[in-house]
């Protein structure tokens, strides 16, 4: 059980997830808790298996990936989206959201580096941030913190095809801005395609050519360091609220 009343465990037989993947449900109210099953606040039912304490195995943590990140402060716990009863988000490693989150990201780009999607190799310090609607991934992003430049970078952000035009991409951007503010970072930087540039403009981001002087300097320093935006992408940025 998580601190806020959700269940975390290895799931089997759930659409959008590989058997044995780690997932976190939405909150399970007291009236939805039974000896052999639970019913979440959003109506999803799960038959219970063996308790983690009795399993005899070592549980994987979604934060146990590659290099450490400041984002690990938010990892593993399901977090509610304010003013929404059916949306929550999870921060973690390459298993967060499972195969469904991976499909969301791959469906938005014709060519995508496996290392970027699975947070391997040069992306080992990145994390997934997945927005869930009724326990199903609705939007997903890959995010990395660059502490020296005080930047929260988003190489990928995509909404599920069935969830587009419903505002879930914008909600996930708002979540990322909030995380950046809580980490006291200065800039949000994204890799945009030509198709998504209008979306990012609506979120308050601008291309490097239209950024203010201090932001342009910070972007130049980022480009000279470890940033790895995908090929043929457009760099866009905004200053995070203090």
C-alpha positions in Angstrom: 0.0 0.0 0.0 1.2 3.5 -0.7 0.9 6.3 1.8 -2.1 7.8 0.0 -4.1 4.6 -0.2 -3.2 3.1 -3.6 -1.9 -0.4 -4.3 1.5 -1.1 -5.8 2.2 -4.5 -7.2 3.1 -6.7 -10.2 0.1 -6.9 -12.5 -1.1 -9.8 -14.7 -3.9 -10.0 -17.3 -4.4 -6.2 -17.6 -4.7 -4.6 -21.0 -1.8 -2.3 -21.8 0.6 -3.9 -19.4 3.0 -6.8 -19.8 2.4 -9.6 -17.4 4.6 -9.1 -14.3 5.0 -5.3 -14.7 5.1 -3.0 -11.7 2.1 -0.6 -11.5 0.3 1.6 -9.0 -3.5 1.8 -9.0 -5.6 4.8 -8.3 -6.7 5.3 -4.6 -8.7 2.4 -3.1 -11.4 3.7 -0.7 -12.1 1.8 2.5 -15.4 0.4 1.1 -13.4 -1.0 -1.9 -11.0 -3.2 0.2 -11.8 -6.9 0.5 -9.8 -10.0 1.5 -9.2 -11.3 -2.0 -9.8 -8.2 -4.2 -10.0 -4.4 -4.3 -12.1 -1.9 -6.3 -10.5 1.5 -6.8 -12.2 4.8 -6.6 -12.3 4.9 -10.4 -14.1 1.5 -10.6 -11.2 -0.8 -11.6 -11.2 -4.2 -9.9 -8.0 -6.2 -9.0 -7.8 -9.7 -7.6 -5.1 -9.8 -5.0 -2.1 -12.1 -5.1 0.7 -12.6 -2.6 1.7 -9.7 -0.3 5.1 -8.2 -1.0 6.2 -9.0 2.5 5.5 -12.7 2.0 6.8 -13.0 -1.6 10.4 -13.9 -0.6 11.7 -11.9 -3.5 13.3 -8.5 -3.9 10.9 -5.8 -5.2 12.0 -3.6 -8.0 11.7 0.1 -7.5 10.8 2.3 -10.4 13.5 4.7 -9.3 16.2 1.9 -9.4 17.4 2.9 -12.9 20.8 4.1 -14.1 22.0 7.3 -12.6 20.3 9.2 -9.7 18.1 12.1 -10.4 16.5 14.9 -8.4 13.2 13.6 -9.8 13.6 10.5 -7.6 12.2 12.7 -4.8 8.8 12.2 -6.4 9.3 8.6 -7.6 7.1 5.5 -6.8 4.2 7.4 -5.2 1.0 8.0 -7.1 0.2 11.7 -7.0 -3.2 13.3 -7.6 -3.9 16.0 -10.1 -5.6 18.9 -8.3 -9.3 19.3 -9.0 -9.6 16.0 -10.8 -10.9 12.8 -9.4 -9.9 10.5 -12.3 -6.4 11.8 -13.1 -3.1 11.1 -11.3 0.5 10.9 -12.3 3.6 8.7 -11.5 7.3 9.6 -11.7 9.8 6.8 -12.1 11.9 4.6 -14.3 11.4 2.9 -17.7 8.7 0.6 -16.3 6.3 3.3 -15.3 3.1 3.0 -17.4 4.4 -0.2 -18.9 3.8 -1.1 -22.5 0.9 1.3 -22.8 3.1 4.3 -22.0 5.7 3.1 -24.4 3.1 2.8 -27.2 2.0 6.3 -26.5 5.5 7.7 -27.0 6.3 5.6 -30.0 3.0 6.4 -31.8 3.8 10.1 -31.7 7.2 9.8 -33.5 8.1 8.0 -36.7 11.6 7.2 -35.4 12.5 7.0 -31.7 15.7 5.8 -30.0 15.0 2.8 -27.9 17.4 4.1 -25.3 15.3 7.2 -24.9 12.1 5.3 -24.5 13.6 2.8 -22.0 15.9 5.3 -20.2 19.1 3.4 -21.0 22.7 4.4 -21.9 22.9 8.2 -22.3 19.4 8.6 -21.0 20.0 6.7 -17.7 19.5 9.9 -15.7 16.1 10.6 -17.3 12.8 9.6 -15.8 9.3 8.9 -17.1 6.4 11.0 -16.0 3.1 9.3 -16.9 -0.4 10.8 -16.5 -3.1 8.2 -15.8 -6.8 8.5 -16.4 -8.8 5.8 -14.6 -5.6 3.7 -14.1 -4.8 3.8 -17.9 -1.9 5.9 -19.3 -3.3 9.0 -21.0 0.0 10.9 -21.7 3.6 10.2 -21.1 6.9 12.2 -21.1 10.6 11.5 -20.7 12.2 14.2 -18.4 15.7 14.9 -17.3 17.1 17.4 -14.8 20.3 19.3 -15.7 21.4 20.7 -12.4 24.3 22.9 -13.5 22.1 24.8 -16.0 19.0 24.6 -13.7 17.0 23.1 -16.5 14.1 20.6 -16.7 14.4 19.0 -20.2 11.6 17.2 -21.9 12.8 15.3 -25.0 9.4 13.5 -25.4 5.9 14.3 -24.4 2.9 12.6 -26.1 -0.8 11.9 -25.5 -2.5 8.7 -26.3 -4.3 8.9 -29.7 -7.6 8.1 -28.1 -7.0 10.9 -25.5 -5.9 13.7 -27.8 -7.9 17.0 -27.9 -9.0 16.3 -24.4 -6.4 18.4 -22.7 -4.3 15.6 -21.2 -1.1 16.8 -22.9 -1.6 20.3 -21.3 -2.3 18.7 -17.9 1.0 16.8 -18.1 2.9 19.9 -19.1 1.4 21.7 -16.0 2.6 18.8 -13.9 6.1 19.1 -15.3 6.1 22.8 -14.6 5.1 22.2 -11.1 7.8 19.6 -10.6 10.4 22.0 -12.0 9.2 24.7 -9.6 9.3 22.4 -6.6 12.9 21.5 -7.6 13.7 25.3 -7.9 14.8 24.9 -11.5 15.0 27.9 -13.8 14.0 26.7 -17.3 11.7 24.2 -19.0 13.3 23.1 -22.3 11.6 20.8 -24.8 12.4 19.2 -28.1 9.5 20.1 -30.5 8.6 18.8 -33.9 7.1 21.1 -36.5 3.7 19.5 -35.8 3.9 20.1 -32.1 5.3 23.6 -32.2 1.9 25.2 -32.0 1.0 23.1 -28.9 4.2 24.2 -27.1 3.5 27.9 -28.0 0.1 27.6 -26.3 1.9 26.3 -23.2 4.0 29.4 -23.1 7.3 28.2 -24.7 9.2 29.9 -27.4 11.9 29.0 -29.9 15.5 30.0 -28.9 15.4 32.9 -31.4 12.5 34.5 -29.5 13.8 33.8 -26.0 15.0 36.7 -23.8 18.8 37.3 -23.4 19.4 35.4 -20.2 17.3 32.4 -21.4 19.2 32.4 -24.7 22.5 32.3 -22.8 21.3 29.4 -20.6 20.1 27.5 -23.7 23.5 28.0 -25.4 25.3 26.6 -22.3 22.9 23.6 -22.3 23.6 22.9 -25.9 27.3 22.9 -25.2 26.9 20.4 -22.3 25.0 17.1 -22.1 21.7 17.9 -23.8 20.6 15.3 -26.3 17.4 16.5 -28.1 16.3 14.1 -30.9 17.3 14.7 -34.5 15.6 17.4 -36.5 13.9 18.8 -33.4 13.2 22.4 -32.6 14.4 23.6 -29.2 11.8 25.6 -27.3 11.9 27.0 -23.7 10.2 29.0 -21.0 11.3 30.4 -17.7 9.7 28.7 -14.8 7.9 30.7 -12.1 10.1 31.5 -9.1 
